[in-house]
């Protein structure tokens, strides 16, 4: 994870209407609205993990939930910290690392059609891991969009550094689900897959300025 979050210690910023703006107010309007969405969603994820924890049966899933909760809580805290101060948080964004390998089982096998529950007693590890995976995917999307709207360089970097962690946590959960056949991964037929794999080729070097100019010039010999 990148460690070069740019400092804002004591730096003033310009507002064309009011003059100098202190670092804690170095946030644009879109940034403020998007950060409220991101932080609110982060609280929702943490609360969901806490509520779901009591229903987990698989020790492996419980270990994943606890490790992800602890990591998410720390990311939430440093995001709040730099958003409120406009300055570097107390420590840089950490890098989430999952424990298991990354081998997927490919192929589909018949399963019972899914339907709404009749009772909360039907809560199971498949549902819990699906909720966790959905939260990670949503977090990756929201933080990416918020980072693109953020003007404060520290907050932007904290958000941007958090996105790969959301992806890694989602990947960890998808591997867990795949291993238990909750999340099945179909594959294309070999010929179709090879056609897609070979549909692109590497670019051949860099075009010179003269070549690019020639490519942009209209061809006056074309029939009208």
C-alpha positions in Angstrom: 0.0 0.0 0.0 1.3 3.4 -0.8 2.7 5.3 2.1 3.2 8.8 0.6 0.1 10.4 1.8 0.8 14.1 1.3 1.0 16.2 4.5 -1.2 19.3 5.1 0.5 20.4 8.3 -0.4 24.1 8.8 -1.0 24.7 5.1 -3.5 27.3 4.0 -5.6 27.1 0.9 -7.3 29.7 -1.2 -11.0 30.3 -1.6 -11.8 33.0 -4.2 -14.6 34.4 -2.0 -13.3 34.3 1.6 -9.5 34.2 1.1 -7.3 31.7 3.1 -8.9 28.5 4.2 -7.3 26.3 7.0 -6.4 22.7 6.3 -9.3 21.2 8.2 -11.7 23.0 5.7 -9.7 21.9 2.6 -12.6 19.9 1.2 -14.8 20.5 -1.8 -18.6 20.1 -1.8 -18.7 16.9 -3.8 -16.0 15.5 -1.5 -18.0 16.2 1.7 -21.1 14.6 0.3 -19.3 11.5 -0.9 -17.3 11.1 2.3 -20.6 11.2 4.2 -21.8 8.4 2.0 -18.6 6.4 2.4 -18.3 6.7 6.1 -22.0 6.0 6.7 -21.7 2.9 4.5 -18.6 1.8 6.5 -20.6 2.1 9.7 -23.3 0.0 8.2 -20.8 -2.7 7.2 -19.2 -2.8 10.6 -22.7 -3.0 12.3 -23.7 -5.8 9.9 -20.5 -7.8 10.7 -21.2 -7.4 14.4 -24.9 -8.5 14.0 -24.0 -11.5 11.8 -21.1 -12.7 13.9 -23.4 -14.4 16.4 -24.9 -16.6 13.7 -21.6 -17.8 12.1 -21.1 -21.6 12.5 -17.9 -22.2 10.5 -14.7 -21.3 12.5 -13.0 -20.4 9.2 -15.7 -17.9 8.3 -15.6 -16.5 11.9 -11.9 -16.0 11.6 -12.3 -14.1 8.3 -15.1 -12.0 9.8 -13.1 -11.0 12.8 -9.9 -10.2 10.8 -11.9 -8.1 8.3 -13.9 -6.3 11.0 -10.7 -5.3 12.8 -9.1 -4.0 9.6 -12.2 -2.2 8.4 -12.5 -0.5 11.8 -9.0 0.8 11.6 -9.5 2.1 8.0 -12.7 3.8 9.1 -10.9 5.5 12.0 -8.1 6.9 9.9 -10.5 8.1 7.2 -12.5 10.0 9.9 -9.3 11.4 11.3 -7.9 12.8 8.1 -11.4 14.0 6.9 -11.9 16.0 10.2 -8.3 17.4 10.3 -7.4 17.7 6.6 -4.0 16.4 7.6 -2.2 13.1 7.6 -3.8 10.4 9.9 -1.9 8.9 12.8 -0.6 6.1 10.6 -0.7 5.3 6.9 -3.2 2.9 5.3 -2.3 -0.7 6.0 -2.5 -3.5 3.5 -5.0 -6.3 4.1 -3.6 -9.8 3.6 -5.8 -12.9 3.4 -4.7 -16.3 4.8 -5.9 -18.9 2.3 -4.7 -19.6 -1.3 -6.3 -18.4 -4.5 -7.3 -21.6 -6.2 -10.8 -21.5 -7.6 -12.9 -24.6 -8.5 -14.4 -24.1 -11.9 -17.6 -25.6 -13.2 -21.3 -25.8 -12.2 -23.3 -28.4 -10.4 -27.1 -28.4 -9.9 -28.3 -26.8 -6.7 -31.7 -26.2 -5.1 -33.4 -23.0 -6.3 -33.1 -20.2 -3.8 -36.2 -18.6 -2.2 -37.0 -16.1 0.6 -36.8 -17.5 4.1 -39.7 -18.4 6.2 -37.9 -17.8 9.5 -34.7 -16.1 10.8 -33.6 -19.5 11.9 -32.6 -20.1 8.3 -29.6 -17.7 8.6 -26.5 -19.7 7.5 -22.9 -19.3 6.6 -23.8 -19.0 2.9 -26.0 -16.0 3.5 -23.5 -14.4 6.0 -20.6 -14.7 3.6 -22.8 -13.3 0.8 -23.6 -10.2 2.8 -20.0 -9.7 3.7 -19.0 -10.1 0.0 -21.6 -7.6 -1.1 -20.4 -5.1 1.5 -16.8 -5.4 0.2 -17.9 -4.9 -3.4 -20.0 -1.9 -2.5 -17.2 -0.4 -0.5 -14.7 -0.7 -3.4 -17.2 1.1 -5.8 -18.1 3.9 -3.4 -14.5 4.6 -2.3 -13.4 4.7 -5.9 -16.1 7.2 -6.9 -15.5 9.3 -3.8 -11.7 9.4 -4.4 -12.4 10.8 -7.9 -14.4 13.6 -6.4 -12.0 14.4 -3.6 -9.8 17.5 -3.6 -8.0 17.1 -0.3 -4.8 15.1 -1.2 -4.6 13.2 2.0 -8.2 12.1 2.0 -7.9 11.2 -1.7 -4.9 9.0 -1.0 -6.5 7.3 2.0 -9.6 6.4 0.0 -7.5 5.3 -3.0 -5.3 3.1 -0.8 -8.4 1.5 0.7 -9.9 0.3 -2.6 -7.4 -2.6 -3.1 -8.1 -3.7 0.5 -11.8 -3.9 -0.3 -11.0 -5.9 -3.4 -8.7 -8.3 -1.4 -11.4 -8.8 1.2 -14.0 -9.5 -1.4 -11.6 -12.0 -3.1 -11.0 -13.8 0.2 -14.8 -14.2 0.6 -15.3 -15.3 -2.9 -12.7 -18.0 -2.5 -14.3 -19.1 0.8 -17.7 -19.3 -1.0 -16.4 -21.1 -4.0 -14.7 -23.7 -1.8 -18.1 -24.5 -0.2 -19.9 -24.4 -3.5 -21.9 -21.3 -2.5 -20.3 -19.3 -5.4 -19.9 -21.4 -8.5 -17.7 -20.2 -11.4 -18.7 -21.3 -15.0 -16.1 -21.4 -17.8 -16.5 -21.0 -21.5 -15.8 -23.9 -23.9 -12.1 -24.1 -24.6 -12.4 -22.9 -28.2 -14.6 -19.9 -27.2 -12.1 -19.1 -24.4 -9.2 -19.3 -26.8 -10.9 -17.0 -29.3 -11.4 -14.4 -26.6 -7.9 -14.8 -25.2 -6.3 -14.3 -28.6 -8.6 -11.4 -29.7 -5.9 -8.8 -28.7 -2.3 -8.4 -29.5 0.5 -6.2 -28.1 1.0 -2.7 -29.4 4.0 -2.5 -31.7 6.3 0.2 -30.3 5.6 3.9 -30.2 4.5 5.9 -33.2 6.8 8.9 -34.1 5.4 12.4 -34.3 5.7 12.2 -38.1 3.8 8.9 -38.2 1.0 10.3 -36.0 0.7 13.3 -38.2 0.4 11.1 -41.3 -2.3 9.0 -39.6 -4.3 12.2 -38.8 -4.0 13.7 -42.3 -7.1 13.2 -44.5 -6.7 11.2 -47.6 -7.7 13.5 -50.5 -7.6 10.6 -52.9 -10.7 8.9 -51.5 -13.7 9.0 -53.8 -16.5 11.5 -52.8 
